[in-house]
Amino acid sequence: DAKTTQPPSMDCAEGRAANLPCNHSTISGNEYVYWYRQIHSQGPQYIIHGLKNNETNEMASLIITEDRKSSTLILPHATLRDTAVYYCIVRVLNNAGNMLTFGGGTRLMVKP
Amino acid sequence: EAGVTQSPTHLIKTRGQQATLRCSPISGHTSVYWYQQALGLGLQFLLWYDEGEERNRGNFPPRFSGRQFPNYSSELNVNALELEDSALYLCASSFIVLLSYNEQFFGPGTRLTVL
């Protein structure tokens, strides 16, 4: 799986958009970008994933650059409950076991 | 619908002892994954069980083992505990659907402390 690089921490004002970047310059053609988050004292929670087109769901939007070497997770209206560690990973869509490995992630602090 | 449950919430053991951690998947899920989340080391894959069989294991020594029961619940056993085994142990469950991303749903974890 390709390696990802994320800033260790970010702050965001409540109600504003939170834009979390991720670099994955060694991503290969069949690897997807996935985002998870982990709120303190809870297990990780799936947010969104994509291959090359931008994706949106009820939680967030995922913007992937045309060369697929980086992406941004957007939380359009951050709330205090969005304070968490956000993990970006890249891996193939593999139905033979979706084993996950997370690095350090970005610690997002949403402030009132 | 109940989520993934794990027990116990906290477990304190001493070096050399054995620890047993339990996980109940979401109803209908056949796959159970175990992960270790040690401080500063991110999330590391331990074991994957599906339909009662061990399908894959991560880069951990054999003293980490487990099993999956006919009702799809699972146990993780850690023998000969070492101080560095202190971590949050997370269980996740999923369906397995061919040619699809099978989202994993995580439990709250068991915090194991080895003294």
Interface residues (C-beta under 8 A of the other chain):
Chain A: Y32 S41 Q42 G43 P44 Q45 Y46 H49 Y87 L93 N95 A96 G97 N98 M99 L100 T101 F102 G103 G104 G105
Chain B: V4 S31 Y33 Y35 G42 L43 Q44 F45 W48 D50 R55 N56 G58 L90 A92 S94 I96 V97 L98 L99 S100 Y101 N102 E103 Q104 F105 F106 G107 P108 G109
